[in-house]
Amino acid sequence: MKKYMTIFLVLFFFSGAFAQQLKILGGPMISNYSEKWPIESPWLQNAGFFRSPFKHSKTGFLAGIGIEFALEKNIAVEIDGLYFHKGSSFLYAWPTPTSQKEDIYDMHGVSFPILLKIKLFPRPFPYVLGGGELSLNFSHAKLTKKIEISTSRGTWENISEDTEKADFGLVFGMGFEMKVSKALFFFEGRYNLGQENIYKGQVYITERPRIRTCALEILAGFKI
């Protein structure tokens, strides 16, 4: 993880000298975790490489700025600095079918995607993008709610100490640009697939839980 962090920080600050366009961007995100946290038994073992962001999902947002510079006419590199709010939610029967518990996870931090953008055709046709993302997790909390027929109550628990401070993910997506007067607006959809185990707490089973993040991000913004 230190290797990823060093590479991303060097590229982020070095590329600023060659930036051609500044971007303001933000939007909602739908995220989840591959397993319940903390875990006492396997929940979604062998979830596969591509995971759905809609199962056990939580809606959050991300917003920030980016810099983009061209390598060729139709190829560009983009580096963003984004504040994010994401998490996951697990609902299960406890202790009887008439009552339930819900675990809601709430994470805040910043992320630094480095993306290669390829425009196969001119506007208004979409472009494709892909790359990696380094995330730094500032805070992480868990809300356990007991849901009965007519009531819902719960308490927050700080689980930041059991959470890795950094995460690395792969990013895939596409977007399109639209010029209005002299302004250039854009819309993007990104699929973010976390690769690192963010759980570093106590091990309840013989094999350490592998809890990874996943998110679908819908972004909009404009270029300056």
CORDA-V719972 format. One record per residue. RES is the residue in three letters. SS is DSSP state (a for helix, b for strand, c for the rest). PSI is psi in degrees with one decimal (NA if undefined). D_CENTER is the distance of its C-alpha to the mean C-alpha in Angstrom with 2 decimals. Layout:
BEGIN
res=RES ss=SS psi=PSI d_center=D_CENTER
res=RES ss=SS psi=PSI d_center=D_CENTER
END
This chain:
BEGIN
res=MET ss=c psi=-36.6 d_center=16.74
res=LYS ss=a psi=-35.0 d_center=19.22
res=LYS ss=a psi=-46.1 d_center=19.94
res=TYR ss=a psi=-44.2 d_center=16.42
res=MET ss=a psi=-43.6 d_center=16.40
res=THR ss=a psi=-45.7 d_center=19.88
res=ILE ss=a psi=-45.4 d_center=19.28
res=PHE ss=a psi=-42.4 d_center=16.33
res=LEU ss=a psi=-40.9 d_center=18.31
res=VAL ss=a psi=-47.0 d_center=21.46
res=LEU ss=a psi=-38.0 d_center=20.10
res=PHE ss=a psi=-49.7 d_center=18.44
res=PHE ss=a psi=-34.0 d_center=21.75
res=PHE ss=a psi=-39.6 d_center=24.05
res=SER ss=a psi=-21.0 d_center=22.70
res=GLY ss=a psi=-29.4 d_center=23.32
res=ALA ss=a psi=-21.5 d_center=27.01
res=PHE ss=a psi=8.2 d_center=26.72
res=ALA ss=c psi=135.3 d_center=24.40
res=GLN ss=c psi=-30.0 d_center=26.00
res=GLN ss=b psi=140.1 d_center=23.78
res=LEU ss=b psi=137.8 d_center=21.66
res=LYS ss=b psi=139.5 d_center=18.89
res=ILE ss=b psi=125.1 d_center=17.79
res=LEU ss=b psi=158.9 d_center=14.70
res=GLY ss=b psi=169.9 d_center=12.59
res=GLY ss=b psi=-178.8 d_center=11.91
res=PRO ss=b psi=159.2 d_center=10.55
res=MET ss=b psi=144.7 d_center=7.49
res=ILE ss=b psi=119.3 d_center=8.34
res=SER ss=b psi=163.9 d_center=6.61
res=ASN ss=b psi=173.8 d_center=8.87
res=TYR ss=b psi=151.2 d_center=10.35
res=SER ss=c psi=-20.0 d_center=12.82
res=GLU ss=c psi=158.6 d_center=15.60
res=LYS ss=c psi=153.1 d_center=17.09
res=TRP ss=c psi=137.5 d_center=17.30
res=PRO ss=c psi=165.9 d_center=19.78
res=ILE ss=c psi=138.5 d_center=21.35
res=GLU ss=c psi=-16.0 d_center=25.06
res=SER ss=c psi=155.6 d_center=25.13
res=PRO ss=c psi=138.5 d_center=22.96
res=TRP ss=c psi=-55.7 d_center=20.77
res=LEU ss=c psi=56.2 d_center=18.95
res=GLN ss=c psi=146.6 d_center=20.48
res=ASN ss=c psi=49.0 d_center=20.26
res=ALA ss=c psi=-14.1 d_center=17.43
res=GLY ss=c psi=169.0 d_center=17.57
res=PHE ss=c psi=-50.7 d_center=15.55
res=PHE ss=c psi=121.2 d_center=14.03
res=ARG ss=c psi=145.4 d_center=12.83
res=SER ss=c psi=131.0 d_center=12.83
res=PRO ss=c psi=-3.5 d_center=9.93
res=PHE ss=c psi=-17.4 d_center=12.99
res=LYS ss=c psi=126.1 d_center=14.73
res=HIS ss=c psi=42.9 d_center=14.51
res=SER ss=c psi=163.0 d_center=11.87
res=LYS ss=b psi=137.8 d_center=11.30
res=THR ss=b psi=132.4 d_center=10.96
res=GLY ss=b psi=-152.4 d_center=9.45
res=PHE ss=b psi=166.0 d_center=9.20
res=LEU ss=b psi=150.6 d_center=8.51
res=ALA ss=b psi=150.2 d_center=11.63
res=GLY ss=b psi=-152.3 d_center=13.51
res=ILE ss=b psi=161.7 d_center=15.73
res=GLY ss=b psi=161.5 d_center=16.04
res=ILE ss=b psi=140.4 d_center=19.06
res=GLU ss=b psi=134.9 d_center=20.32
res=PHE ss=b psi=144.2 d_center=23.42
res=ALA ss=b psi=136.0 d_center=25.36
res=LEU ss=c psi=-39.6 d_center=26.45
res=GLU ss=c psi=-176.5 d_center=28.57
res=LYS ss=c psi=-41.5 d_center=29.41
res=ASN ss=c psi=13.2 d_center=26.69
res=ILE ss=b psi=130.9 d_center=24.25
res=ALA ss=b psi=158.9 d_center=22.05
res=VAL ss=b psi=134.7 d_center=19.49
res=GLU ss=b psi=136.7 d_center=16.82
res=ILE ss=b psi=124.7 d_center=15.17
res=ASP ss=b psi=155.6 d_center=12.96
res=GLY ss=b psi=111.7 d_center=12.59
res=LEU ss=b psi=136.4 d_center=10.09
res=TYR ss=b psi=135.2 d_center=10.17
res=PHE ss=b psi=154.2 d_center=7.39
res=HIS ss=b psi=111.0 d_center=8.45
res=LYS ss=b psi=-177.1 d_center=6.85
res=GLY ss=b psi=-150.0 d_center=8.85
res=SER ss=b psi=167.8 d_center=11.18
res=SER ss=b psi=130.9 d_center=14.87
res=PHE ss=b psi=125.4 d_center=17.80
res=LEU ss=b psi=129.3 d_center=21.22
res=TYR ss=b psi=155.3 d_center=24.33
res=ALA ss=b psi=133.0 d_center=28.10
res=TRP ss=c psi=125.8 d_center=29.59
res=PRO ss=c psi=-6.6 d_center=32.43
res=THR ss=c psi=162.7 d_center=34.03
res=PRO ss=c psi=-21.1 d_center=32.95
res=THR ss=c psi=-11.0 d_center=33.98
res=SER ss=c psi=150.3 d_center=31.50
res=GLN ss=b psi=162.1 d_center=27.78
res=LYS ss=b psi=145.9 d_center=25.12
res=GLU ss=b psi=126.5 d_center=21.54
res=ASP ss=b psi=120.1 d_center=18.99
res=ILE ss=b psi=128.4 d_center=16.19
res=TYR ss=b psi=135.3 d_center=13.50
res=ASP ss=b psi=113.5 d_center=12.27
res=MET ss=b psi=137.8 d_center=10.10
res=HIS ss=b psi=146.4 d_center=10.37
res=GLY ss=b psi=-165.8 d_center=9.92
res=VAL ss=b psi=150.6 d_center=9.67
res=SER ss=b psi=154.5 d_center=8.07
res=PHE ss=b psi=85.1 d_center=10.52
res=PRO ss=b psi=140.4 d_center=10.01
res=ILE ss=b psi=115.9 d_center=13.48
res=LEU ss=b psi=141.9 d_center=14.30
res=LEU ss=b psi=124.5 d_center=17.65
res=LYS ss=b psi=129.7 d_center=18.74
res=ILE ss=b psi=123.3 d_center=21.82
res=LYS ss=c psi=104.2 d_center=24.00
res=LEU ss=c psi=-30.3 d_center=26.27
res=PHE ss=c psi=157.9 d_center=28.25
res=PRO ss=c psi=166.8 d_center=28.95
res=ARG ss=c psi=142.8 d_center=27.69
res=PRO ss=c psi=14.5 d_center=27.21
res=PHE ss=c psi=147.9 d_center=25.92
res=PRO ss=c psi=160.6 d_center=22.16
res=TYR ss=b psi=160.5 d_center=20.67
res=VAL ss=b psi=154.6 d_center=18.29
res=LEU ss=b psi=156.0 d_center=15.64
res=GLY ss=b psi=156.3 d_center=14.06
res=GLY ss=b psi=-151.5 d_center=13.25
res=GLY ss=b psi=166.7 d_center=11.20
res=GLU ss=b psi=130.8 d_center=8.77
res=LEU ss=b psi=126.5 d_center=9.83
res=SER ss=b psi=139.5 d_center=8.13
res=LEU ss=b psi=118.3 d_center=10.87
res=ASN ss=b psi=118.1 d_center=10.85
res=PHE ss=b psi=-40.3 d_center=13.71
res=SER ss=b psi=151.9 d_center=14.36
res=HIS ss=b psi=125.2 d_center=13.83
res=ALA ss=b psi=154.7 d_center=16.26
res=LYS ss=b psi=129.0 d_center=17.50
res=LEU ss=b psi=118.8 d_center=19.74
res=THR ss=b psi=116.2 d_center=22.28
res=LYS ss=b psi=133.4 d_center=24.22
res=LYS ss=b psi=119.8 d_center=27.48
res=ILE ss=b psi=116.3 d_center=28.14
res=GLU ss=c psi=-171.8 d_center=31.79
res=ILE ss=c psi=-42.6 d_center=33.76
res=SER ss=c psi=1.8 d_center=34.00
res=THR ss=c psi=158.1 d_center=31.92
res=SER ss=b psi=120.0 d_center=28.40
res=ARG ss=b psi=154.1 d_center=27.98
res=GLY ss=b psi=174.1 d_center=25.74
res=THR ss=b psi=148.5 d_center=24.91
res=TRP ss=b psi=144.8 d_center=21.92
res=GLU ss=b psi=130.5 d_center=21.62
res=ASN ss=b psi=117.9 d_center=20.01
res=ILE ss=c psi=24.1 d_center=18.35
res=SER ss=a psi=-35.9 d_center=17.03
res=GLU ss=a psi=-23.0 d_center=19.81
res=ASP ss=a psi=7.0 d_center=18.66
res=THR ss=b psi=134.2 d_center=15.12
res=GLU ss=c psi=141.6 d_center=14.57
res=LYS ss=c psi=-18.8 d_center=14.11
res=ALA ss=b psi=151.0 d_center=12.14
res=ASP ss=b psi=152.3 d_center=9.70
res=PHE ss=b psi=136.2 d_center=9.76
res=GLY ss=b psi=163.1 d_center=8.06
res=LEU ss=b psi=144.6 d_center=9.70
res=VAL ss=b psi=130.6 d_center=9.06
res=PHE ss=b psi=151.8 d_center=11.70
res=GLY ss=b psi=-170.9 d_center=12.93
res=MET ss=b psi=163.9 d_center=15.90
res=GLY ss=b psi=177.2 d_center=17.28
res=PHE ss=b psi=156.1 d_center=20.66
res=GLU ss=b psi=150.9 d_center=22.59
res=MET ss=b psi=125.3 d_center=25.39
res=LYS ss=b psi=123.0 d_center=28.08
res=VAL ss=b psi=112.3 d_center=29.68
res=SER ss=c psi=-119.6 d_center=32.72
res=LYS ss=c psi=0.5 d_center=31.67
res=ALA ss=b psi=146.1 d_center=27.98
res=LEU ss=b psi=110.2 d_center=25.31
res=PHE ss=b psi=154.9 d_center=22.48
res=PHE ss=b psi=156.4 d_center=19.54
res=PHE ss=b psi=135.1 d_center=17.13
res=GLU ss=b psi=150.0 d_center=14.20
res=GLY ss=b psi=125.0 d_center=12.14
res=ARG ss=b psi=138.5 d_center=9.25
res=TYR ss=b psi=118.3 d_center=8.23
res=ASN ss=b psi=120.2 d_center=5.52
res=LEU ss=b psi=102.3 d_center=7.49
res=GLY ss=b psi=138.7 d_center=7.50
res=GLN ss=c psi=-17.0 d_center=11.18
res=GLU ss=c psi=150.8 d_center=12.27
res=ASN ss=c psi=114.0 d_center=13.82
res=ILE ss=c psi=-3.9 d_center=12.52
res=TYR ss=b psi=125.4 d_center=15.77
res=LYS ss=c psi=18.5 d_center=18.82
res=GLY ss=c psi=-160.6 d_center=21.11
res=GLN ss=c psi=142.6 d_center=24.32
res=VAL ss=c psi=120.2 d_center=24.85
res=TYR ss=c psi=-17.0 d_center=26.52
res=ILE ss=c psi=171.5 d_center=27.17
res=THR ss=c psi=-33.0 d_center=28.62
res=GLU ss=c psi=131.3 d_center=25.42
res=ARG ss=c psi=132.7 d_center=22.46
res=PRO ss=c psi=141.3 d_center=19.56
res=ARG ss=c psi=95.3 d_center=16.66
res=ILE ss=c psi=115.4 d_center=13.58
res=ARG ss=c psi=155.2 d_center=10.38
res=THR ss=b psi=160.7 d_center=6.91
res=CYS ss=b psi=143.2 d_center=6.14
res=ALA ss=b psi=145.4 d_center=4.83
res=LEU ss=b psi=122.6 d_center=7.37
res=GLU ss=b psi=130.5 d_center=7.41
res=ILE ss=b psi=111.7 d_center=11.03
res=LEU ss=b psi=147.1 d_center=12.18
res=ALA ss=b psi=154.8 d_center=15.77
res=GLY ss=b psi=-163.2 d_center=17.85
res=PHE ss=b psi=160.5 d_center=20.90
res=LYS ss=b psi=141.5 d_center=22.32
res=ILE ss=c psi=NA d_center=24.94
END
